[in-house]
Structures are given as structure tokens and as C-alpha cells.
Amino acid sequence: NVGLEGVAIGERAYQQALAYAQERRQGKPLGQQHADVPMVPIITHPDVRRMLLRMRALVQAARGVCYANAAAIDLARKSPDDAARARAQARADLLTPIAKGWSTDIGVEVASLGIQVHGGMGYIEETGAAQHFRDARIAPIYEGTNGIQAMDLVSRKVPMQGGAVIGDFIAEIRETAAACENANRAELQTIGTELARATDAWEAATRWLLERAADAPNDCLAGATPYLELSGLVSGGFFMAKNALAGAAGATVQDEAAVATALFYARNILPGALGLVTPVTAGADALYALDESQLAP
């Protein structure tokens, strides 16, 4: 679906930004500003490294959401067991607006970061970085805008089976968080702790929506977009944690990279979930505080 388009564009933007950062020399190491010290590749600068890691982690998390969505769709169609097909269909229904909405937002953010890594050259057509951003920007629009995806998630998917479908998914995430917390490795423990905290936030926001869905639907829709972002952050964190557990059991450079990338996601991206609960649960009053006529200058 369009979610994978966001992932694909984000991946290409990351690859190009990484290659540029490895080649482009500018600046010197902190504290080594002597004339005889050569310029260093910009990938050595902390903020450039932060942007690249954010790009890498977000793309991997969004890819996990999209792959899980695709797997659920396949099981819903092909599983020989009726009950398994029904469970898979429910999971696919839940993940579809997250995959479409959050993953395309990630594509836009990652492509924008790609321009930033390039600096001024990112704004020049010949580099191709700006083209990635233009290609990514249509994805949140043309297969049902992401506002529609958020409304679908809040008004139709969260209430499925009285909230049991999303409740089952949250319980599965908690199992993975606990597995990380109980692992004999500090990085995994940190990942598990941060995932558990973010899941608490998602569950609190979800409970609020379920309690008000019938009596205050407009209040629920007012927080739909931040709820979609919250759902994506936690769902993506779940798949990053699973990657980390698998990586910790391996011994290759790629396995260690999986752990390190998941740790970055847990420390630098997942905490953003906690700040989204208030916009979901208390944003409606401020949203409607201004009359339409007052929106004009």
C-alpha cells in the first residue's frame, strides 16, 4: 500500500544522505581547530549523526509496521484455519490506517531530514534530495489523506470488538517489552523500559477514546491525528524491540546494528509518545475555543 511507498522513499533518501555525509568534508573535530588538522566528513559531527540515525530508525520502524500489516492480510486470505483468518483480518484492519498514515508521514520527515543533511546542496535539484521530498509529500494525500486515516483509526478501528482487537495488540507489545526488560543485556533492558512507558501512554489514550466514543465523537476526532502518531510510534517501537531481541541472539555486525538502532529509537524517538497523550485527551477544548470567524486575521 501507500505506506510502503513512504518507506521506500524514506529508505532512498537515507541512503543518499548517508553517502553524502560520508564524502562531504566540512569542519574540524571539536577542540582540534588547528590549521594543520584536516576537515572531517560531516558524518563525524554529532548532529549529522543524529539526523542519520533518526532517518534509519524511523524507516526501519515504519517498514516493520507495513510488513506486519502485509503479513496479517496474507494470513487473513490464506490461513486454513477460520479463527486464525478472523484474527488476522482484525489485526490487518487495525494496522492499515497506521501503515498508510504514519509510514507516509515518516517518508516526508525522513526526506526532509535528507535535505538537511545535504545542507544547501539539498535544495539544488541536481543532488536529487529535493526530488525525494516532493515524491514523499504526495503520499499522505492521495490514498485517503492522513487526516482520513486518523479518523478511520479512531472512529472505526479502535472500537472494533469493544476495543478487544487493539487490546490484544497492546498485550502483545507488553510481552515483548517484558522480554526485553528481563534480558541479560543493558541495551535490551532500556529498550524494554522505554517501550513499556510508551505503551502505557498509548493504552491510556486508547482507554480515553473508548470511554468517549459514543457520547463525545467530535472530541475523539479532534485528537485523531496525534493519536495516529502515537499509535505509529508505539507500533514501530514494538517491531524495533523485536529486531533488537533477534539481533542480540546473533553475532554479526548487522545483528549489533539492529540492537544499536533500536536503542536509538527507544532513547530518542519513543519518549515522544508520552507527550501525545494530552493532545489526544485534552486538545478538543482548545480546538473549538475559537469561532470560525475568529480564525481570520
C-alpha positions in Angstrom: 0.0 0.0 0.0 0.9 3.7 0.1 2.7 3.1 3.4 5.4 1.1 1.7 5.8 4.0 -0.7 6.6 6.2 2.2 9.1 3.6 3.5 10.7 3.2 0.1 11.2 6.9 -0.5 12.5 7.3 3.1 15.0 4.5 2.6 16.3 6.0 -0.6 16.6 9.4 1.0 18.5 7.9 3.9 20.9 6.0 1.6 21.7 9.2 -0.4 22.1 11.3 2.7 24.4 8.7 4.3 26.6 8.5 1.2 26.8 12.3 1.0 27.7 12.6 4.7 30.5 10.0 4.3 32.0 12.0 1.5 31.4 15.7 2.3 34.2 17.2 4.3 33.4 20.3 6.4 34.5 21.4 9.8 37.1 20.0 12.2 36.7 17.9 15.4 35.7 19.9 18.5 38.9 21.1 20.3 41.1 20.4 17.2 40.8 23.7 15.3 44.4 23.9 14.4 45.4 24.9 10.9 47.1 21.6 10.2 44.1 19.5 11.2 42.2 18.4 8.1 38.5 18.8 7.5 36.5 15.8 8.5 33.5 14.0 6.9 30.3 15.6 8.2 29.1 12.2 9.4 31.5 12.6 12.3 29.6 15.7 13.6 27.1 14.7 16.4 24.1 16.5 14.9 24.6 15.0 11.4 24.9 11.5 13.0 21.7 12.2 15.0 19.8 13.0 11.8 21.1 9.9 10.0 20.2 7.7 12.9 16.8 9.2 13.2 16.3 8.6 9.4 17.5 5.0 9.7 15.4 4.2 12.8 12.2 5.7 11.6 12.4 3.9 8.2 13.0 0.6 9.9 10.2 1.1 12.3 7.7 2.1 9.6 8.9 -0.9 7.5 8.1 -3.2 10.4 4.6 -1.8 10.7 4.0 -2.2 6.9 5.4 -5.7 6.8 3.2 -6.8 9.8 0.2 -5.3 8.0 1.0 -7.2 4.9 1.6 -10.5 6.8 -1.8 -10.1 8.5 -3.5 -9.5 5.1 -1.9 -12.7 3.8 -3.0 -14.7 6.8 -6.5 -13.4 6.6 -6.7 -14.6 3.0 -4.7 -17.8 3.0 -4.8 -19.4 6.5 -6.5 -22.7 6.5 -8.0 -22.0 10.0 -11.2 -19.9 10.2 -10.4 -18.5 13.6 -6.8 -17.6 12.5 -8.2 -15.8 9.4 -10.6 -13.8 11.5 -7.9 -12.8 14.0 -5.5 -11.8 11.1 -8.3 -9.8 9.4 -8.9 -7.9 12.6 -5.2 -7.2 13.0 -4.9 -6.1 9.4 -7.9 -3.7 9.8 -6.2 -2.2 12.8 -2.8 -1.8 11.2 -3.9 -0.5 7.9 -4.6 3.2 8.8 -1.3 3.2 10.9 0.7 1.8 8.0 -0.9 4.2 5.5 -0.8 7.3 7.7 2.2 7.1 10.0 4.5 5.5 7.4 3.8 8.2 4.8 4.4 10.9 7.4 7.7 9.2 8.2 8.6 9.3 4.5 8.1 13.0 4.5 10.1 13.6 7.7 12.9 11.4 6.5 13.1 13.0 3.1 13.1 16.4 4.8 16.0 15.3 7.0 17.8 14.1 3.9 17.7 17.7 2.5 19.0 19.0 5.9 21.9 16.5 5.9 22.9 17.8 2.4 22.8 21.4 3.7 22.4 24.0 0.9 23.2 21.3 -1.7 20.0 19.5 -0.7 18.0 22.4 -2.1 19.7 22.0 -5.5 17.9 19.9 -8.0 21.0 18.1 -9.2 21.5 16.3 -5.9 18.1 14.6 -6.1 17.4 15.2 -2.4 14.6 17.7 -3.1 13.0 15.2 -5.5 12.7 12.7 -2.7 10.9 15.2 -0.6 8.5 16.0 -3.5 7.9 12.4 -4.1 7.2 11.7 -0.4 4.9 14.7 0.1 2.1 13.3 -2.1 1.9 10.0 -0.2 0.0 11.4 2.8 -2.6 12.9 0.4 -3.5 10.6 -2.5 -4.8 7.3 -1.0 -7.1 9.0 1.5 -5.4 11.9 3.3 -3.8 11.1 6.6 -6.5 13.0 8.4 -9.0 10.5 7.0 -6.7 7.6 8.0 -6.6 9.0 11.6 -10.4 9.4 11.7 -10.8 5.8 10.4 -8.4 4.6 13.2 -10.2 6.4 16.0 -13.8 6.0 14.9 -13.8 2.5 13.4 -10.7 0.5 14.2 -10.1 1.3 17.8 -13.7 0.4 18.8 -13.6 -2.9 17.0 -15.0 -5.7 19.2 -15.3 -3.3 22.0 -11.6 -2.5 22.0 -10.6 -6.1 22.1 -8.6 -6.0 18.9 -6.4 -3.2 19.9 -6.2 -4.6 23.4 -4.8 -7.8 22.1 -2.2 -5.9 20.2 -1.2 -3.9 23.2 -0.9 -7.0 25.3 1.4 -8.5 22.6 3.6 -5.4 22.7 3.8 -5.6 26.5 5.0 -9.2 26.2 7.9 -8.0 24.0 8.7 -5.1 26.3 8.9 -7.6 29.3 11.1 -9.9 27.3 13.5 -7.0 26.7 13.4 -5.8 30.3 14.2 -9.4 31.5 17.0 -9.9 29.1 20.6 -10.1 30.4 21.8 -7.1 28.4 21.6 -3.4 29.4 20.6 -2.1 25.9 17.6 -4.5 25.7 16.5 -3.6 29.2 16.5 0.1 28.3 14.5 -0.7 25.1 12.0 -2.7 27.1 11.6 0.0 29.8 11.0 2.8 27.2 8.6 0.6 25.2 6.6 -0.2 28.3 6.3 3.5 29.2 5.2 4.4 25.7 2.7 1.6 25.7 1.3 2.9 28.9 0.7 6.2 27.2 -0.9 4.6 24.2 -3.2 2.5 26.4 -4.2 5.5 28.4 -5.1 7.4 25.3 -6.9 4.4 23.8 -9.0 3.9 27.0 -10.0 7.6 26.9 -11.2 7.2 23.3 -13.2 4.1 24.1 -14.9 5.7 27.0 -16.0 8.7 25.0 -16.6 7.3 21.5 -20.3 7.1 21.9 -21.0 10.4 23.8 -18.3 12.7 22.5 -17.3 11.6 19.0 -16.1 15.1 18.0 -13.7 15.2 21.0 -12.3 11.9 19.8 -11.9 13.1 16.3 -10.2 16.3 17.5 -7.3 14.2 18.8 -7.3 11.7 15.9 -4.1 12.9 14.2 -2.0 12.9 17.4 -3.5 9.5 18.2 -2.3 8.2 14.8 1.2 9.4 15.5 1.1 7.9 19.0 0.0 4.6 17.5 2.7 4.6 14.9 5.4 5.5 17.4 4.5 2.6 19.7 3.8 0.1 17.0 7.1 1.0 15.4 8.8 0.7 18.7 7.4 -2.8 19.1 8.9 -4.0 15.9 12.2 -2.3 16.7 12.3 -4.2 20.0 11.6 -7.5 18.2 14.5 -6.6 15.9 16.7 -5.9 18.9 15.9 -9.3 20.5 16.7 -11.1 17.3 19.9 -9.1 16.9 21.0 -9.8 20.4 20.8 -13.5 19.7 23.1 -13.2 16.6 26.8 -12.4 16.3 27.1 -10.4 13.0 27.8 -6.7 12.5 24.2 -6.4 11.2 22.9 -8.0 14.4 24.7 -5.5 16.6 23.4 -2.7 14.3 19.9 -3.9 14.9 20.3 -3.5 18.7 22.0 -0.1 18.4 19.3 1.3 16.1 16.6 0.0 18.3 18.3 1.6 21.3 18.4 4.9 19.5 14.7 4.6 18.7 13.9 3.8 22.3 16.0 6.7 23.7 15.4 9.4 21.1 12.1 8.7 19.4 9.8 6.6 21.7 9.7 9.2 24.5 7.8 11.4 22.2 4.8 9.1 22.7 4.3 10.4 26.3 3.8 14.0 25.1 1.0 12.9 22.7 -1.5 11.8 25.4 -2.6 15.4 26.3 -3.2 16.4 22.7 -5.4 13.3 22.3 -7.3 13.6 25.5 -7.4 17.3 26.2 -7.0 19.0 22.9 -10.6 19.4 21.9 -11.5 22.3 24.1 -8.6 24.4 22.7 -9.5 23.3 19.2 -13.0 24.7 19.5 -12.2 27.7 21.6 -12.1 29.9 18.5 -15.1 30.6 16.4 -14.7 30.1 12.7 -14.9 33.9 12.2 -12.1 34.4 14.7 -9.7 32.4 12.6 -9.3 35.3 10.1 -6.6 37.8 10.9 
